[in-house]
């Protein structure tokens, strides 16, 4: 158990719909990362937040958005869903070590949310 | 740009050694190694930073050759619990992409009794 929690565990929805995935980082971790893992694309970095602010963006579609709240939990919003959005969505958290570049710390992954778009 | 991992898959007998390589076309600041078992989340193994580190714990170790922009993960005397897919993730030197970690496509390791 990494200490990172994600809800829901499974989500089944239809094309065109909107869903929200939730992540609670480990206690004390300020950074939250979101990843998408699909069979043909592997593990893709989507976006990173650090202490409430967006820090880095990866291959995140415009239909997707995220935010990190004052209590440090994060939500990933996926809208106008397409069949190709079906994937495992992981969130990870880290506590950047002083003096170390953000993104180079140990990332602890949550159990993931499996999204199925029908 | 996605780092290239090799081999794509390897099958070993328990007790044998394995080496997994990760190469990048860009200068690297850090290399991360993770193991993922089927249906589970990736689990951190180690991070190596620019400077040519070598790290290890138990029978899993890794090296980072920044001049060659590559890292290798060494698994010695493999155990059944080592089975899974190993991913390397890299962060490049400098620029706005400093925080972006890009993962390789993974190496599937199967250990047979």
Boltz contact constraints between the chains, C-beta under 6 A:
constraints:
  - contact:
      token1: [A, 42]
      token2: [B, 105]
      max_distance: 6.0
  - contact:
      token1: [A, 43]
      token2: [B, 103]
      max_distance: 6.0
  - contact:
      token1: [A, 45]
      token2: [B, 100]
      max_distance: 6.0
  - contact:
      token1: [A, 45]
      token2: [B, 101]
      max_distance: 6.0
  - contact:
      token1: [A, 48]
      token2: [B, 99]
      max_distance: 6.0
  - contact:
      token1: [A, 55]
      token2: [B, 99]
      max_distance: 6.0
  - contact:
      token1: [A, 56]
      token2: [B, 99]
      max_distance: 6.0
  - contact:
      token1: [A, 56]
      token2: [B, 100]
      max_distance: 6.0
  - contact:
      token1: [A, 58]
      token2: [B, 100]
      max_distance: 6.0
  - contact:
      token1: [A, 90]
      token2: [B, 41]
      max_distance: 6.0
  - contact:
      token1: [A, 101]
      token2: [B, 98]
      max_distance: 6.0
  - contact:
      token1: [A, 102]
      token2: [B, 99]
      max_distance: 6.0
  - contact:
      token1: [A, 103]
      token2: [B, 91]
      max_distance: 6.0
  - contact:
      token1: [A, 103]
      token2: [B, 99]
      max_distance: 6.0
  - contact:
      token1: [A, 103]
      token2: [B, 101]
      max_distance: 6.0
  - contact:
      token1: [A, 104]
      token2: [B, 30]
      max_distance: 6.0
  - contact:
      token1: [A, 106]
      token2: [B, 44]
      max_distance: 6.0
  - contact:
      token1: [A, 109]
      token2: [B, 41]
      max_distance: 6.0
  - contact:
      token1: [A, 109]
      token2: [B, 42]
      max_distance: 6.0
  - contact:
      token1: [A, 111]
      token2: [B, 41]
      max_distance: 6.0
  - contact:
      token1: [A, 112]
      token2: [B, 41]
      max_distance: 6.0
